[in-house]
């Protein structure tokens, strides 16, 4: 029995690979690799490095994971490299100072959660998982010196964050300069054909390409995906900014957060956070003045379906409708970032946010039943309330609304 695999045609593969990609270096090289793969029936090795410095993933991380899933669906070998060794160095990407070093025990614990979460997007039965301590952890000092000799300090300083820190006379530790080399050597170790990563990883991916050439291998192609903005529409998605839709969020949380995004993000989220095939129709609807709320409903359901199932999205929609739409809450209401989920005094908050003329006016409104949280009346003028990640809706009278989020 032959192990030779069959793959979709070149054009079909390239169309799917190009979707949502920012950089593809080089497209001509990748086409040659795919043509050879089709002719020989041998899978390409598509590599994604995972930095297990945190146990929490959000749909921003999901952008590149979806692209790796594309390679799985096309019949290629998806390989996830868990950087349990490199996480002890700490990826300096985007850092203005040296990052704290994690222990291998900490990285392994985070990696367990990471693998469980990525399995919501990737097909675990067709996923190869490797830990880079397998090859980096057994290197001796002579091996490290040999690896370090492949790059110059001036080449490393071409990297934007290193260059910026150097110019600002901020410290750069020697071990940080080793990070791109260590990550790049992962590609040598597994003979990667193509490596995926966010646009912030472009330098590291190119290092891997050069190291493969140095070690006599055919250089990998690289594909980058964008870093998407969070639900606030301002900063990149990050749990630390309280603007993320997390893999572990409940369907209701995912739905509420998606409904809160700025209209300007609707199309981008469809492209990078879903697998829908009618992107042109969605763009046309937005340009022709369709109600953004309707598209957000579909977007929320598509996101939920990715992590749960279609029924969960429908149920979240029903609960959202009951809580907000039927309570006559407008789609576009002002938002306030509370900064934390610590309880705060409702009376004082209403006065400070001009929802009431004064503290005494706020107490009067509460006692008269004119104040509600998520549709539930508040009648205790000593009440304290807490913000949530998806946001609570504070209504005062008939026309004043404020969504309070962490």
Secondary structure by P-SEA (a helix, b strand, c coil): cccbbbbccaaaaaaaaaccccccccaaaaaaaaaaaaaacbbbbbbbbbcccccccccccaaaaaaaaaaaaabbbbbbbcaaaaaaaccccccccccccccaaaaaaaaaaaaaaaccccccccbbbbbcccccccccaaaaaaaaaccccccccccaaaaaaaaacccccccccaaaaaaaaccccccccbbbbcccaaaaaaaaaaaaaaacccbbbbbbbbbcccccccccccccccccccccccaaaaaaaaaaccccaaaaaaaccccccaaaaaaaaaaacccaaaaaaaaaaaaaaacccaaaaaaaaaaaaacccccccccbbbbbbccccccccaaaaaaaacccccaaaaaaaaaaccccccccccccccbbbbbcccbbbbbccccbbbbbcc
